[in-house]
Amino acid sequence: MVTFVDRVVLHVKGGDGGHGAASIRREKFKPLAGPDGANGGRGGNVILEVSGSTTTLLTYHHKPHQKASSGDFGKGDLRHGAHGEDLILPVPDGTVVQTEDGQVLADLVGIGSRFVAARGGQGGLGNAALASTKRKAPGFALLGEPGEERRLVLELKSVADVALVGYPSAGKSSLIAAMSAARPKIADYPFTTLVPNLGVVEAGQFRYTIADVPGLIPGASQGKGLGLDFLRHIERCHVIVHVLDAAALESERDPLGDLRTIEAELAAYAEGLDADAGARVPLLERPTVIVLNKTDLPDGADMADLVRESLGERGLPVLEVSAVSHKGLRELSFVLGRLVEQARAALPEPARAPIVLTPPSVDAKGFRVVTEQYDGATAYRVIGDKPERWVRQTHFANDEAVGYLADRLARLGVEDELYKAGAVAGDTVLIGPGEDAVVFDWEPTMIGGAELLLGRRGTDRRMEDHHRPTREEKREEQKARTAARMGRIAAMEEERRSGHWADPASEEPGPAPARPAADPEDETDRTSEV
């Protein structure tokens, strides 16, 4: 059964925001007393927090999908929806949060460190918040935004001052058990240690942590054995201790050969590590101690005598110890304590990052329009935080809500940018990135405001006529009206010149039109009728 996991892929999703409410207050003698729809609640965040009681990522290995609670929807009588609760996920100290492509988002070191892995969606506004002097009783409300959804990679890098590295069965677990209160599994076969073990060592005024890394073999940096999975646990250490088996049972092995092999594996692993080390000392330049273990055995003492001089030529501290008889352990603990103290003192003080305020430009639009191909035709995609958020908040089954969206986009300047990009009526417009974008057939005449709203709530007369004239049709209609008007003016001028009606501006009135003679028969008929 798996008991330790130091790398998981975590799927997190923030809670969805609650929808706003569209409600009208009704009182006695006031059946329509005004809008009283409240706002929806905010969705909960998913937060990673370092916990001292958590030492493994095993929980998220079994439950890789984590979701925060959603906000409640708004109600009438100005009753706002409840906010969703944040989901706190405890992680071990030293957890690194990355994207799937390797981008580091957070390095959580220190109890209580937090990182918001997925933010909850904002709640939608109710019609009470959308009311204005022109839109006194909106018949719609805004929808809540969906929570952020992300796929993260969590890696655990142990936070230890000293790292014990060496071949399997070199005695690393026995050494950490003898020097601290840690009780790792100890056996007489290779690869007994399958997970890193941490222990706290106290030697006089020194106090530091020591990590036992699973055994390394040739090719560990290329994935052989267990070394590749656990080499990350030595990245944060200050001191490296090479534990050499002075009484190895294999005849082809010796402490010098083991040391060269382990150093080669560390060098291969450090090639891709030191480039991003930042302020840390490169792995191969950190203080190093060589420990000859199992020198209480006759074979171990003889081997120590043979390699002592060769190891001393490296200029590194060489100590002969025994985890069983505790030979040399006190001296080793003080040597490591002094090296750790020196390494801590050499660390630069963490500089507080300056607060940089970058206000948006005065003419910043907050969106952009790009041209692309969509279904074999030219389409225009609008990309920006505000337009995308507004589209997510719109209830497209409500005509008034769609008209409100058109007003907001027009005020933001989306139509002007579409004109500049060459869009005409009927072109395809997409708002949002990727395949989740909302597709519109653009109608540039969708302008106006709340003063144009007529009819029952939830309707917008601008949405009724789907056959609106284009700019070219409007120009032709205007030309036709102008031509008809000029024709009428010309006809009236011709009548005036022909004398059918007098010109008030002239001093002498023109001759009156001749009156036709009366027909006697008509006079007779008219007299008889009287």
Salt bridges, closest charged atoms under 4 A:
ASP6 OD2 - ARG232 NH1 2.87
ASP6 OD2 - HIS233 NE2 2.84
ASP16 OD1 - LYS13 NZ 2.75
GLU27 OE2 - ARG25 NE 2.52
GLU49 OE1 - ARG114 NH2 3.52
ASP72 OD2 - LYS75 NZ 3.17
ASP77 OD1 - ARG25 NH1 2.89
ASP86 OD1 - ARG42 NH1 3.77
GLU100 OE2 - ARG151 NE 2.11
ASP107 OD1 - ARG236 NH2 2.68
GLU145 OE1 - ARG392 NH2 2.90
GLU148 OE2 - ARG150 NE 3.76
GLU155 OE2 - ARG7 NE 3.18
GLU155 OE1 - ARG232 NE 3.75
ASP161 OD1 - HIS238 NE2 3.69
ASP161 OD2 - ARG344 NH2 2.60
GLU202 OE2 - ARG207 NH1 2.15
GLU235 OE1 - LYS157 NZ 2.81
ASP245 OD2 - LYS294 NZ 3.28
GLU250 OE2 - ARG253 NH1 3.84
ASP258 OD2 - ARG253 NH2 2.92
GLU263 OE2 - ARG314 NH1 3.05
ASP305 OD1 - ARG308 NH2 2.78
GLU320 OE2 - ARG308 NH2 2.53
GLU372 OE2 - ARG381 NH2 2.63
ASP385 OD2 - ARG389 NH1 2.73
ASP407 OD2 - ARG135 NH2 3.69
ASP407 OD1 - ARG462 NH1 2.80
GLU417 OE2 - LYS365 NZ 3.83
GLU417 OE2 - LYS420 NZ 3.73
ASP460 OD2 - ARG462 NH2 2.58
GLU477 OE2 - ARG481 NH1 2.90
GLU493 OE2 - ARG496 NH2 2.78
GLU493 OE2 - ARG497 NE 3.11
ASP503 OD2 - ARG496 NH1 3.21
GLU523 OE2 - ARG526 NH1 3.18
